[in-house]
Amino acid sequence: MRFASMLSSLGKALLASLITGTVLTFVGITTKDIFPGMSSYIDQMTDALELTINWIVIWAVPNTLVGMVVIIPVWLVLVLFGPKN
């Protein structure tokens, strides 16, 4: 129960951060305006995040497609010929 509560709080904080960041960007305030001395660090962080997301997508999409080639026909056979309730 405690883990679910922490996960819920983390989700709410991420959603609030996303909304706040969107509003600030719409107004014209960026992270470089808030932290002027950290612009190179922020650029490195965003580059690393972009590379990580790209790697995850490049890894996940082919593996998911290969899994679907096996799972979907098995599921279809089980639905069509499995026990009826």
Wavefront OBJ file of the C-alpha trace (Angstrom):
o trace
v 0.000 0.000 0.000
v 2.809 2.386 0.840
v 4.505 1.805 -2.539
v 1.262 2.576 -4.377
v 0.905 5.797 -2.388
v 4.467 6.838 -3.226
v 3.929 5.978 -6.899
v 0.723 8.010 -6.931
v 2.491 10.989 -5.356
v 5.316 10.721 -7.878
v 2.812 10.655 -10.739
v 1.044 13.734 -9.387
v 4.357 15.584 -8.987
v 5.370 14.685 -12.559
v 2.022 15.840 -13.916
v 2.227 19.110 -11.955
v 5.785 19.656 -13.220
v 4.714 19.023 -16.804
v 1.818 21.464 -16.555
v 3.969 24.122 -14.859
v 6.738 23.696 -17.435
v 4.258 23.977 -20.276
v 2.805 27.192 -18.865
v 6.267 28.685 -18.269
v 7.385 27.782 -21.796
v 4.209 29.299 -23.220
v 4.985 32.519 -21.322
v 8.537 32.459 -22.687
v 10.503 31.338 -19.628
v 12.978 28.527 -20.257
v 15.375 26.617 -18.033
v 18.202 28.777 -19.357
v 16.393 31.822 -18.003
v 15.937 30.240 -14.577
v 19.441 28.713 -14.337
v 21.688 30.876 -16.553
v 24.966 29.379 -15.317
v 23.880 25.822 -15.983
v 23.044 26.021 -19.687
v 25.767 23.579 -20.773
v 24.768 21.130 -18.031
v 21.112 21.388 -19.065
v 22.083 20.794 -22.706
v 24.060 17.686 -21.677
v 21.121 16.415 -19.630
v 18.637 16.887 -22.478
v 21.033 15.244 -24.956
v 21.485 12.266 -22.622
v 17.730 11.982 -22.114
v 17.130 12.107 -25.861
v 19.730 9.384 -26.475
v 18.197 7.225 -23.748
v 14.684 7.559 -25.150
v 15.932 6.823 -28.673
v 17.779 3.722 -27.442
v 14.705 2.467 -25.598
v 12.517 2.958 -28.683
v 15.082 1.346 -30.991
v 15.302 -1.627 -28.617
v 11.628 -1.955 -27.680
v 9.867 -1.635 -31.028
v 11.556 -4.560 -32.843
v 11.295 -6.807 -29.782
v 7.624 -5.945 -29.370
v 6.912 -6.700 -33.017
v 8.690 -10.064 -32.804
v 6.728 -10.903 -29.662
v 3.468 -9.941 -31.351
v 4.196 -12.364 -34.198
v 4.090 -15.198 -31.653
v 1.598 -13.958 -29.063
v -1.247 -12.781 -31.315
v -1.712 -16.075 -33.234
v -1.528 -18.079 -29.975
v -4.066 -15.755 -28.349
v -6.324 -15.966 -31.408
v -6.243 -19.795 -31.379
v -7.020 -19.836 -27.647
v -9.935 -17.438 -28.099
v -11.391 -19.337 -31.039
v -10.873 -22.906 -29.809
v -10.495 -22.520 -26.046
v -13.059 -23.466 -23.451
v -16.318 -21.568 -23.640
v -17.723 -20.046 -20.452
l 1 2 3 4 5 6 7 8 9 10 11 12 13 14 15 16 17 18 19 20 21 22 23 24 25 26 27 28 29 30 31 32 33 34 35 36 37 38 39 40 41 42 43 44 45 46 47 48 49 50 51 52 53 54 55 56 57 58 59 60 61 62 63 64 65 66 67 68 69 70 71 72 73 74 75 76 77 78 79 80 81 82 83 84 85
